[in-house]
Amino acid sequence: MAKWIPQHEAPEPLEGPVVATITGGTIVWFVLFLVQLPFYGWFRDHGHLWWLWTCLAGGGLGLIGIWYVRKRDAAIKRARSASAD
């Protein structure tokens, strides 16, 4: 079997509003957690309590993601200003 060789170069990655996207996703995880919280007993009784904790974990990891992408954006801006000078 022949090895696959790409015919053209890969396109540049798209840069979008990364901080806003991560922040929006984090808010969604926390809202899902808060919406499910009143049904804690039902989730516990039916063995679905992990749904609740998954939403909380998603929100917590989202906070780490917000911190990370803000640092990344700051580093990109510093690099651009340094290369412009």
Helices and strands as residue ranges (DSSP letters): H 18-36, G 37-39, H 40-45, H 49-84
